């Protein structure tokens, strides 16, 4: 199965290069934003860190590795799943806990990150309040999360629970236990910006980008998704792209 999956992805990237040349991977953009805002003299907390700081689409051997090496001793991760914490090779200082009630001191960090986490949160206001508490004044929060207005989220919402877990596991090559319930309570730009302002943050950057296709494992059907992604490359339709990247600063 691994060989088939690898072959399909190679074919996909060739097709994507023809139909959507120059598409920027949101996970790579997220990595670059962290590099931009990380200060080697400061402390950094990754919310819901899971078993990896980056997804497999990020090349950790270049700029990602430089970031991780500079953050040794200053990068902390918090997650509710002890097994995921144990599996995370990027984070040494690991905290078992709820990101809605952070067991950390006031003004402890200058950078907080959340990579594909906020869509699972039941009370995003509580998370922002807690992050604001542990950040120093002027501290940065970087969020990467799905866009509620995208076709990917709409499709996800239409799928039944058990079938959804199995399909996502198959399409994304993820273990079923790594597919968590989604709530999408701050996954629209307007909602996210309003919540940020009401919890003492200002928006420094906000962009909506298109992730890779979801139907790679369905062979030729991926062509139709690539054509849809081509439409979304038009600026007028950018609000329907799949991924939101936002940088907030504590005021």
C-alpha positions, 0 to 999 in steps of 0.5 A: 500500500505504501508503494501505491500511495507514494506513486499516486503522490508523485503523479499528483505533484506532476499534475499539480505542477502543470495545473497549479504551478507555484502553489505554496503549501500552507504548512511550509508557509506556517513554518516560514511564519514561525521562523520570521517571528521566533526569537532565539532568546525567547520561550515558545509554546506549541499548543496541542503539539501532538506527535510532531511540530510539522506535518510530513509535507514540511522539509525539516532538513533545511530551514525547519531543522535550523528553527528546531535547533535554535529552539532547543531548551526554549520550545515547550509543547502541551497536549492532552494525549500522553501517547502523542507527547511521548512520540513527539521528536521535536519537543523535549519539554512536554506538558500534559494538559488542556489548552483551555486551562494552561498550567503555566505562569503569567507572562512566561512565553513570547511566542505561542503556536497552534498548528491545526488545533483551533478547529478542535477547540470547544471554547476558543475564547477561553484559549485566547484568554489563556494564551493572552495570560501566558504571553508577554506584552507584544508576544505573538500567537501564530494560528494555522487552521482550516477555513470553514468556508472551504469545500474541504470543511463542507465535505467533512461536515457532510460525512457521518462520524465513523465513516468520516474517521475511516475516510480521512485516515485513508485519504490522509494516511493518518491513524484513526486515533489521530482523527479528532472531532472538529468544531470549527468555532473560530474558523472564519476570518471575521470570527477569528479577528473579532475574537482576537480583538475582544481578547486583547490581540491585534491582527498582524497578518491574515491570509487564506491559502490552498492546501494540497488536494484531498483526493490523491488516493482516488486516482484520476478523480484528483484532476477534478479537485485540481481544476476546482483548486485552479478556480480558487487561485483567482483572487476573487475566490480566495476566501474559499481556499482551505487554510487560514494563517493568522498572526496575532500580537498581544497588545 
